[in-house]
Amino acid sequence: MAGRRGRGMMATEPQPPIDDALLGKFLAGEASEAEADRVRRWLTNPANQREYKRFARIWATASALTPTTTVNTEAAWQHVRKQMQKPSVSNPEIRPMPVTPTRPNWLVYSRIAAMLTLAVLVGVSVWRLRDTGNVGQPTAQLSAATTTSPKRFTLPDGSRVLLNRNSRLTYPATFADSSREVVLTGEAFFEVAHDPAHPFRVRAGQAVVRVLGTSFNVRVVGDSVRVAVRTGRVQLSARRQAVVLTPNQQATYFAPADTIRRPVSLDANRLAYQTGRLSFANASLADVVQTLREVYGTDIRLNNADLNNCHLTADFGNEPIDAVLAVVAETLSLTVRREGNTRVLSGTGCYE
């Protein structure tokens, strides 16, 4: 079966074959980040997506079997090999990848054994269900998540995503015929593949971002959603309001008031995790610190309110936070110290 999966990949994009043990770990939430990436890349091929759905169906059904079921794995597997050549089954209802604590690997393999038993029990009739039975049933949902660093990956339609740290994106293994929709928690930069017939939507909290093909950033923080557009046109909509953003514009939606603040010029520093650049031109130290907090996810404080009146002109490129703060401190004649995970800037202040 592993050999057949390897041949399912496009000849122009050769990838290692995906075996059933890895698919089982992926569905059980046991796969490592590297293994999960392999499966996601494998799923960009429509033929592999259909095979994944068949595999996921018997995986979901096999969960009802106990791990102690006695299995003749060789005989069962031979039967599965024969049946997998027959027409595909209806789509399974697969929940997003779990993020619960890791379970022992023996449970994954016992689930695979249960799948083999199930394949023998259900017989040929299950595998003869036609694709017409898929109408109205949900497709498998995939999930990508980050912790301390951003991550790049490609969606099934070819759109590219840079997922910022401490963020999660949920998306289908195969997009629907009428639209492309994903769900975001945290922050991500999207470069959407142009397809006017299939609008691309990002659900972020209580707001929806709709595009046809463009590059833009979405950040969800608490009750607010901020959208920043680099290229193309983007519509940010809520229950009672909608605005269209053009290149180098940004707008913010506030859920408690259900309002969208009018578009303003894009602050390029808000996309530093994507561009790798920070630039300040006579910026107040208060604004500099706020930007650094957001970009680096680091608690930074000023020990003196008068420091807010200081102004900084400087450029940075991919430097670690401590290197950036060292430059800030030297430029403004300040000192910087660490208190646990907090950086504190100290000085007598700047007076106008």
matplotlib code that plots the C-alpha trace (Angstrom):
import matplotlib.pyplot as plt

x = [0.0, 2.9, 4.2, 0.8, 0.6, 4.1, 3.0, -0.1, 2.2, 2.7, 5.8, 7.0, 6.9, 8.4, 7.9, 8.5, 5.6, 3.2, 2.6, -0.5, 1.2, 2.1, -1.5, -2.7, -0.4, -1.6, -5.3, -4.6, -2.7, 0.5, 2.5, 5.5, 5.6, 7.9, 5.6, 2.5, 4.1, 4.8, 1.1, -0.1, 2.2, 1.0, -2.7, -2.1, -2.6, -6.4, -5.9, -4.2, -7.0, -9.5, -7.4, -7.1, -10.9, -11.2, -8.5, -10.1, -13.5, -12.4, -10.1, -13.1, -15.3, -12.5, -12.4, -15.5, -13.5, -11.5, -7.7, -7.7, -9.4, -7.6, -6.4, -4.9, -3.1, -1.6, -4.9, -6.7, -4.2, -4.3, -8.0, -7.7, -5.2, -7.8, -10.7, -8.8, -8.7, -12.5, -14.6, -14.2, -16.5, -18.4, -16.5, -16.0, -16.8, -13.3, -12.8, -9.8, -6.4, -6.5, -4.0, -4.5, -1.4, 0.4, -0.9, 1.2, 2.2, 0.7, -2.8, -2.1, -1.0, -3.8, -6.2, -4.6, -5.1, -8.7, -9.0, -7.8, -10.4, -13.1, -12.1, -12.6, -15.9, -17.6, -16.8, -17.0, -20.2, -18.7, -16.1, -18.7, -20.3, -20.1, -18.8, -22.4, -23.0, -20.6, -23.0, -23.7, -21.1, -18.2, -14.7, -11.7, -10.3, -6.6, -5.0, -1.6, -0.3, 2.8, 4.3, 7.5, 8.3, 6.4, 5.8, 5.3, 3.1, 0.8, -2.9, -4.6, -5.4, -1.8, -2.3, 0.7, 0.5, 3.0, 1.5, 2.9, 3.9, 1.2, -1.4, -3.6, -5.2, -7.9, -8.6, -10.2, -8.2, -10.1, -11.8, -15.5, -16.7, -18.1, -15.5, -12.3, -12.7, -10.2, -10.4, -7.7, -6.7, -3.8, -2.0, -1.1, 0.0, -1.7, -0.7, -3.9, -3.9, -6.1, -9.4, -12.3, -14.8, -13.9, -13.7, -11.2, -12.5, -10.8, -13.0, -11.3, -13.3, -16.6, -15.2, -14.8, -12.1, -13.0, -10.6, -10.2, -6.4, -4.1, -1.6, -2.7, -2.3, -4.9, -4.3, -6.8, -6.1, -8.8, -12.0, -10.3, -9.3, -6.8, -6.4, -3.5, -3.4, -0.1, -1.6, -5.0, -8.4, -9.8, -13.2, -13.4, -17.0, -18.9, -22.6, -23.5, -20.6, -18.1, -15.2, -13.0, -9.2, -6.8, -3.0, -1.1, -4.3, -5.3, -8.4, -9.5, -12.7, -13.8, -16.2, -17.7, -19.0, -19.4, -17.7, -14.9, -12.5, -12.0, -9.0, -5.6, -2.2, -0.4, 2.2, 4.9, 6.3, 3.2, 4.4, 7.9, 7.5, 6.9, 9.3, 12.1, 12.4, 11.7, 12.0, 11.4, 11.6, 11.5, 9.0, 8.2, 9.7, 6.2, 5.3, 8.6, 8.1, 4.5, 5.7, 8.5, 6.1, 3.9, 6.5, 8.6, 5.9, 8.1, 7.2, 9.1, 8.6, 9.8, 10.8, 10.1, 7.0, 9.3, 10.9, 7.7, 8.9, 12.1, 12.2, 14.1, 15.2, 16.7, 16.4, 16.6, 16.7, 16.1, 18.0, 17.0, 15.1, 18.1, 20.2, 17.4, 17.0, 20.8, 20.8, 17.7, 19.4, 22.7, 21.0, 18.9, 21.5, 19.4, 20.1, 18.4, 18.0, 16.1, 13.6, 12.6, 11.1, 10.6, 13.0, 13.1, 14.5, 15.7, 16.9, 16.2, 13.9, 13.7, 12.4, 11.0]
y = [0.0, 2.3, 1.8, 2.8, 5.9, 6.9, 6.6, 8.8, 11.9, 14.2, 13.2, 16.8, 16.8, 13.5, 12.9, 9.9, 7.5, 7.7, 4.5, 3.5, 3.7, 7.4, 8.2, 6.5, 8.6, 11.7, 11.0, 10.1, 13.4, 11.4, 12.6, 14.9, 18.3, 16.9, 13.9, 16.1, 18.3, 15.2, 14.2, 17.7, 17.9, 14.5, 15.7, 18.5, 15.8, 15.1, 11.4, 11.2, 13.2, 10.5, 7.7, 9.7, 9.9, 6.2, 5.6, 8.1, 6.5, 3.1, 4.8, 6.7, 3.6, 1.4, 3.7, 1.7, -1.5, -2.3, -2.4, -6.0, -7.4, -10.5, -9.8, -12.0, -9.0, -10.7, -12.1, -8.9, -6.8, -8.9, -8.4, -4.7, -4.5, -6.1, -4.0, -0.7, -1.2, -0.9, 2.4, 4.9, 5.2, 8.3, 11.1, 10.6, 13.1, 13.8, 16.3, 18.7, 17.3, 16.9, 18.8, 16.7, 15.3, 12.5, 9.0, 5.9, 4.7, 1.3, 2.8, 4.1, 0.7, -1.1, 1.3, 0.3, -3.4, -2.7, -1.1, -4.3, -6.3, -3.9, -4.1, -7.9, -7.6, -5.0, -6.8, -5.8, -3.8, -0.9, -0.3, -0.2, 3.0, 5.7, 9.2, 10.4, 9.5, 12.3, 15.1, 17.1, 15.3, 17.3, 16.8, 16.0, 19.0, 19.6, 21.9, 23.6, 25.1, 27.0, 27.6, 29.7, 30.3, 31.0, 28.3, 28.3, 25.8, 25.5, 25.0, 22.5, 25.2, 26.4, 29.4, 30.0, 30.8, 32.1, 31.2, 33.4, 31.9, 30.8, 30.5, 27.9, 27.5, 25.0, 24.1, 21.3, 18.6, 19.5, 22.9, 23.0, 23.5, 27.0, 28.6, 28.2, 28.8, 28.5, 29.4, 31.4, 31.8, 34.1, 35.6, 34.6, 36.2, 34.8, 34.8, 33.5, 31.7, 33.7, 31.9, 34.3, 31.4, 30.3, 33.2, 32.7, 33.4, 33.6, 33.3, 35.2, 35.5, 37.1, 38.7, 37.3, 38.3, 37.7, 37.8, 36.4, 36.5, 38.8, 39.0, 40.2, 39.7, 38.8, 39.1, 38.0, 39.4, 39.0, 40.7, 42.5, 41.4, 43.5, 43.1, 44.6, 44.4, 44.2, 43.5, 43.2, 44.1, 42.6, 42.8, 42.8, 42.2, 41.7, 41.4, 45.1, 46.5, 45.8, 47.7, 47.1, 47.5, 48.3, 47.9, 49.4, 49.8, 48.2, 48.2, 46.8, 45.1, 45.4, 42.6, 44.2, 47.2, 45.2, 48.0, 48.4, 51.3, 53.2, 52.1, 53.7, 53.5, 50.2, 50.1, 47.9, 47.1, 45.1, 42.6, 42.3, 38.5, 38.2, 40.8, 40.4, 44.2, 46.8, 50.5, 53.5, 57.1, 59.6, 57.2, 57.7, 55.2, 54.2, 53.2, 51.5, 49.4, 48.5, 47.3, 45.3, 43.6, 42.6, 41.5, 39.5, 38.5, 39.8, 41.8, 45.1, 47.9, 51.4, 52.3, 56.0, 57.6, 60.4, 57.8, 57.9, 61.3, 59.8, 59.3, 56.7, 56.5, 53.1, 50.1, 46.4, 43.2, 39.8, 40.6, 38.9, 41.1, 41.5, 42.9, 45.3, 46.5, 47.0, 49.3, 51.2, 51.6, 52.8, 55.2, 56.8, 56.6, 54.0, 50.8, 47.5, 44.6, 41.4, 40.6, 37.0, 37.1, 40.9, 43.4, 46.8, 50.0, 52.5, 56.1, 59.6, 60.3, 62.7, 66.2, 68.3]
z = [0.0, 0.7, -2.8, -4.3, -2.2, -3.4, -7.1, -6.2, -6.0, -9.0, -11.0, -10.8, -7.0, -5.8, -2.1, 0.2, 0.3, 3.2, 5.1, 7.1, 10.4, 9.8, 8.7, 11.9, 14.0, 12.1, 12.7, 16.4, 17.0, 17.6, 14.6, 15.1, 13.4, 10.7, 10.2, 10.1, 7.4, 5.3, 5.5, 4.7, 1.6, 0.5, 0.8, -1.7, -4.4, -5.0, -5.5, -2.1, -0.6, -1.7, -0.3, 3.0, 3.2, 2.8, 5.4, 7.8, 7.5, 8.8, 11.3, 12.8, 12.8, 14.3, 17.3, 18.6, 18.7, 21.8, 21.6, 22.9, 19.9, 18.6, 15.1, 12.4, 10.9, 7.9, 6.7, 7.5, 5.7, 2.6, 2.5, 2.9, 0.0, -2.3, -1.1, -1.4, -5.2, -5.3, -5.5, -2.7, 0.3, 1.4, 3.2, 7.0, 9.6, 11.0, 13.8, 13.8, 14.8, 18.6, 20.8, 23.9, 25.7, 23.8, 24.3, 24.3, 20.8, 21.5, 21.3, 17.8, 16.6, 18.3, 16.5, 13.2, 14.2, 14.9, 11.5, 9.9, 11.8, 10.8, 7.1, 7.3, 9.0, 6.8, 3.6, 0.0, 0.3, 2.2, -0.4, -3.2, -2.0, -4.7, -4.4, -5.0, -1.4, -0.3, -0.8, 2.3, 4.4, 5.9, 4.6, 6.8, 8.7, 9.2, 11.7, 11.8, 15.0, 16.2, 19.6, 19.9, 16.2, 12.9, 10.4, 6.6, 4.7, 1.7, 1.6, -0.7, -3.3, -3.5, -1.2, 1.0, 4.7, 7.3, 10.7, 13.4, 16.8, 19.3, 16.4, 14.9, 11.4, 10.7, 7.1, 5.0, 3.3, 0.2, -0.4, -1.3, -4.8, -4.1, -1.8, 0.2, 4.0, 6.9, 10.6, 12.3, 15.9, 16.4, 13.4, 9.9, 6.6, 3.5, -0.1, -1.7, -5.1, -7.5, -8.2, -8.8, -9.0, -5.5, -2.9, -0.1, 3.4, 6.7, 9.8, 12.6, 15.8, 14.9, 11.7, 8.2, 5.7, 2.1, -0.9, -4.4, -4.7, -2.8, 0.1, 3.5, 7.3, 9.9, 13.6, 16.3, 19.8, 22.4, 21.1, 18.2, 14.6, 12.7, 8.9, 6.9, 3.1, 1.1, -2.4, -3.9, -2.3, 0.9, 2.5, 6.3, 7.4, 10.7, 11.5, 10.9, 8.9, 6.2, 4.7, 1.6, 2.1, -0.7, -0.7, 2.3, 4.3, 7.6, 9.7, 13.1, 14.1, 17.8, 18.8, 22.0, 20.0, 16.8, 14.9, 12.4, 12.8, 9.6, 7.5, 8.1, 6.5, 7.0, 9.7, 8.1, 11.5, 12.3, 9.6, 10.9, 11.6, 7.8, 6.4, 8.9, 9.1, 11.8, 11.0, 13.4, 12.3, 15.2, 16.9, 20.6, 22.9, 24.1, 20.5, 20.0, 23.2, 22.2, 18.7, 20.2, 22.7, 19.8, 17.4, 19.9, 22.3, 25.1, 28.2, 28.1, 30.6, 31.2, 34.8, 34.3, 32.7, 31.4, 29.0, 26.9, 25.6, 24.1, 20.4, 18.3, 14.7, 13.9, 11.6, 12.6, 10.6, 12.2, 15.4, 18.7, 21.2, 23.5, 20.6, 19.7, 23.2, 23.6, 20.6, 22.0, 25.4, 23.9, 21.5, 24.2, 27.1, 29.0, 30.8, 30.3, 32.8, 33.0, 35.8, 35.1, 31.6, 31.7, 30.2, 32.0, 30.4, 32.9, 32.7, 33.8, 30.9, 27.9, 28.2, 25.4]

ax = plt.figure().add_subplot(projection="3d")
ax.plot(x, y, z, "-o")
ax.set_aspect("equal")
plt.show()
